[in-house]
Amino acid sequence: MSGNTQTEIGLFPVSYLIGNDLAGAPTLLLNLLVAPPTHSVTGSAHVVNQSLHPPLNLHSHVHGQYAYLGVVPTSEGRILISAQGHNGNTTNFKLHLVLSHDWKKGIANYSYLDGSTWVEVDNVPAKLNPELKSRYFPLPLEPGPVILPNPPINALYGVPIQSAIASGDLAHMKTLAAYAKQQLDAQPQLRKELDALKAEITKLDRK
C-alpha cells in the first residue's frame, strides 16, 4: 500500500444464493454488509435442507474479511471472502467464497455444525440474489459502486496459495484450488503452485 493514496468509502450490502440445486443438497442464503475501508464483512447466513428429517434450518451471525486476488488481465481478478459465523457463543459456520471482480457470482466452500458434526459443502456456485430482503437489508440489494478503482491485489500464484497451504485450512485450500484450475489456461505459471496445493489437500483428506 506504500505510496497508494487512494481511499475506499462507504458501505454496501450484498446477498447471495449458494447451492447447486441437486436433490437433497443444502441451500445457503448469505446476507453481508461490506465495509471497504476495513475490508471486512458482517451479516447473516441461513442454511436450509428440507430433505433431512428433521429439516435443517441453521442461522448464524457472520463476520470476516475480504481480499483481492489478482490475475492478468486485471479485469479477470477475483475477490476472496473468508468468514465464520456463530449462534450465541458457539461457532457453527465457516465460509470461503471466491467472487468475480463485480461481486455478482462465484464459487463457495462452506461448512456448518449439525449437532456435534461439521458438514462440508464444496465447490458450489454462488449468485447474486437482488430480490432477497431481510430485517437487516429492507431494500432490494445490489453491489454498490464503492469499490477501490485500483485495489491492492495479491498474485494468486504467490502468497495466497502459499498461505493457504501453511494454514492447514482444508476448505480454504479447496476454494483456491478450484479457482486456480479455472485460470490455468490463461495462467500457466499457476500449475506448480496448484500441484502443491492439491497435494496438500489430498494429504489432509486422508487424515
C-alpha positions as CSV (number, residue, x, y, z in Angstrom):
1,M,0.0,0.0,0.0
2,S,3.1,2.3,0.2
3,G,2.6,5.3,-2.0
4,N,-1.1,4.5,-2.6
5,T,-3.2,7.5,-1.6
6,Q,-6.5,6.1,-2.9
7,T,-9.2,5.7,-0.3
8,E,-12.3,3.4,-0.1
9,I,-15.5,4.9,1.1
10,G,-19.0,3.8,2.2
11,L,-20.7,0.5,3.0
12,F,-22.8,-1.6,0.7
13,P,-24.9,-4.7,1.1
14,V,-24.7,-7.9,-1.0
15,S,-26.9,-11.0,-0.8
16,Y,-26.2,-14.5,-2.4
17,L,-27.9,-17.7,-3.1
18,I,-25.4,-20.5,-2.8
19,G,-26.2,-24.1,-3.9
20,N,-26.2,-26.5,-6.8
21,D,-29.9,-27.3,-6.9
22,L,-29.2,-31.0,-6.6
23,A,-31.8,-33.2,-4.8
24,G,-31.1,-33.4,-1.1
25,A,-28.4,-30.6,-1.2
26,P,-28.5,-27.7,1.2
27,T,-29.0,-24.1,0.2
28,L,-27.2,-21.2,1.8
29,L,-28.7,-17.7,1.9
30,L,-26.0,-15.2,2.7
31,N,-26.6,-11.5,3.5
32,L,-23.5,-9.4,4.0
33,L,-22.7,-5.8,4.7
34,V,-19.4,-4.9,3.1
35,A,-17.1,-2.3,4.7
36,P,-14.4,-1.3,2.1
37,P,-12.3,0.9,4.5
38,T,-11.6,-2.2,6.7
39,H,-12.0,-4.9,4.0
40,S,-14.5,-6.5,6.4
41,V,-17.9,-8.2,6.1
42,T,-20.7,-8.7,8.6
43,G,-24.2,-10.2,8.2
44,S,-26.1,-13.4,8.5
45,A,-26.1,-16.9,7.0
46,H,-29.1,-19.2,6.7
47,V,-28.5,-22.9,5.7
48,V,-31.6,-24.9,4.9
49,N,-32.2,-28.5,3.7
50,Q,-35.8,-29.7,3.7
51,S,-34.8,-33.2,2.6
52,L,-33.4,-34.0,6.1
53,H,-35.5,-35.3,8.9
54,P,-35.9,-33.1,10.8
55,P,-35.2,-30.4,8.2
56,L,-32.0,-28.4,8.6
57,N,-32.7,-24.8,9.5
58,L,-29.4,-23.2,10.7
59,H,-28.9,-19.5,11.4
60,S,-25.6,-17.8,12.0
61,H,-24.3,-14.3,12.6
62,V,-21.3,-13.9,10.2
63,H,-18.2,-11.8,10.3
64,G,-15.0,-11.9,8.3
65,Q,-12.6,-10.3,5.8
66,Y,-12.2,-10.0,2.1
67,A,-9.1,-9.6,-0.2
68,Y,-8.4,-9.1,-3.9
69,L,-6.8,-11.9,-5.8
70,G,-5.1,-10.5,-8.9
71,V,-4.5,-12.2,-12.2
72,V,-3.6,-10.9,-15.7
73,P,-5.6,-9.3,-17.2
74,T,-6.7,-7.4,-14.1
75,S,-10.3,-7.4,-15.3
76,E,-10.3,-11.2,-14.5
77,G,-9.3,-10.6,-10.9
78,R,-11.3,-12.2,-8.1
79,I,-12.4,-11.4,-4.5
80,L,-11.9,-13.9,-1.7
81,I,-14.2,-13.6,1.3
82,S,-13.2,-15.6,4.4
83,A,-15.7,-15.6,7.2
84,Q,-17.1,-17.6,10.1
85,G,-20.4,-17.4,12.0
86,H,-21.8,-18.2,15.4
87,N,-25.1,-18.7,17.2
88,G,-24.6,-17.3,20.7
89,N,-21.2,-18.5,21.9
90,T,-20.8,-21.4,19.5
91,T,-19.1,-21.2,16.1
92,N,-21.4,-23.0,13.8
93,F,-20.5,-21.8,10.3
94,K,-17.3,-21.3,8.1
95,L,-17.1,-19.9,4.6
96,H,-14.6,-19.3,1.8
97,L,-16.2,-17.6,-1.2
98,V,-14.3,-16.6,-4.4
99,L,-16.3,-13.9,-6.3
100,S,-15.9,-12.3,-9.7
101,H,-14.5,-8.8,-9.7
102,D,-18.0,-7.3,-9.9
103,W,-19.2,-9.2,-6.8
104,K,-22.0,-10.9,-8.8
105,K,-21.1,-14.6,-8.9
106,G,-18.6,-17.1,-7.6
107,I,-17.7,-20.4,-6.1
108,A,-18.1,-21.2,-2.4
109,N,-16.8,-23.8,0.1
110,Y,-18.6,-23.7,3.4
111,S,-19.1,-25.9,6.5
112,Y,-21.8,-25.9,9.2
113,L,-22.2,-27.5,12.5
114,D,-25.1,-30.0,12.6
115,G,-25.4,-31.1,16.2
116,S,-21.9,-32.2,17.0
117,T,-20.8,-32.9,13.5
118,W,-19.2,-30.5,11.0
119,V,-20.7,-30.9,7.5
120,E,-18.6,-29.7,4.5
121,V,-20.1,-28.4,1.2
122,D,-17.5,-28.0,-1.5
123,N,-17.3,-26.0,-4.8
124,V,-20.9,-24.8,-5.1
125,P,-22.0,-21.9,-7.2
126,A,-22.9,-18.6,-5.7
127,K,-25.0,-16.0,-7.5
128,L,-26.2,-12.5,-6.5
129,N,-29.7,-12.5,-5.1
130,P,-31.0,-8.9,-5.6
131,E,-34.6,-9.9,-4.6
132,L,-33.7,-11.2,-1.1
133,K,-34.8,-9.0,1.7
134,S,-34.3,-9.3,5.4
135,R,-34.6,-7.2,8.6
136,Y,-31.0,-6.1,8.1
137,F,-31.5,-5.1,4.4
138,P,-35.0,-3.7,3.9
139,L,-34.3,-2.6,0.3
140,P,-33.5,-4.7,-2.9
141,L,-29.8,-5.5,-2.8
142,E,-27.2,-4.6,-5.4
143,P,-23.4,-4.3,-5.0
144,G,-22.6,-0.6,-4.5
145,P,-20.1,1.4,-6.6
146,V,-17.9,1.8,-3.5
147,I,-15.1,-0.5,-4.7
148,L,-11.5,0.7,-4.9
149,P,-10.7,1.6,-8.5
150,N,-7.3,0.0,-8.4
151,P,-7.4,-2.2,-5.4
152,P,-4.3,-3.8,-3.8
153,I,-4.1,-7.3,-5.2
154,N,-2.2,-10.5,-4.4
155,A,-1.0,-12.7,-7.3
156,L,-2.9,-16.0,-6.9
157,Y,0.2,-17.9,-7.7
158,G,2.1,-16.3,-4.9
159,V,1.3,-15.5,-1.3
160,P,-2.4,-16.6,-1.2
161,I,-1.7,-20.2,-2.2
162,Q,1.4,-20.5,0.0
163,S,-0.5,-19.0,2.9
164,A,-3.4,-21.5,2.3
165,I,-1.0,-24.4,2.5
166,A,0.6,-23.1,5.6
167,S,-2.8,-22.5,7.3
168,G,-3.9,-26.1,7.1
169,D,-7.4,-24.9,6.3
170,L,-8.8,-27.5,4.1
171,A,-11.9,-25.5,2.9
172,H,-9.7,-22.5,2.1
173,M,-7.3,-24.7,0.1
174,K,-10.2,-26.4,-1.9
175,T,-11.6,-23.0,-2.8
176,L,-8.3,-21.6,-4.1
177,A,-7.6,-24.9,-5.9
178,A,-11.0,-24.7,-7.8
179,Y,-10.4,-21.1,-8.7
180,A,-6.7,-21.7,-9.8
181,K,-7.9,-24.6,-12.0
182,Q,-10.1,-22.2,-13.9
183,Q,-7.2,-19.9,-14.5
184,L,-4.6,-22.4,-15.7
185,D,-5.2,-22.0,-19.5
186,A,-4.6,-18.3,-19.2
187,Q,-2.1,-18.5,-16.3
188,P,0.3,-21.5,-16.9
189,Q,2.6,-20.2,-14.1
190,L,-0.1,-21.3,-11.6
191,R,0.5,-25.0,-12.4
192,K,3.4,-25.6,-10.0
193,E,1.6,-23.9,-7.0
194,L,-1.7,-25.6,-7.8
195,D,0.0,-29.0,-7.8
196,A,1.4,-28.2,-4.4
197,L,-2.0,-27.1,-3.2
198,K,-3.7,-30.2,-4.4
199,A,-1.1,-32.5,-2.9
200,E,-1.7,-30.8,0.5
201,I,-5.5,-31.2,0.1
202,T,-5.0,-34.9,-0.7
203,K,-2.8,-35.4,2.3
204,L,-5.4,-33.7,4.7
205,D,-8.4,-35.5,3.1
206,R,-6.7,-38.9,4.0
207,K,-6.5,-38.0,7.7
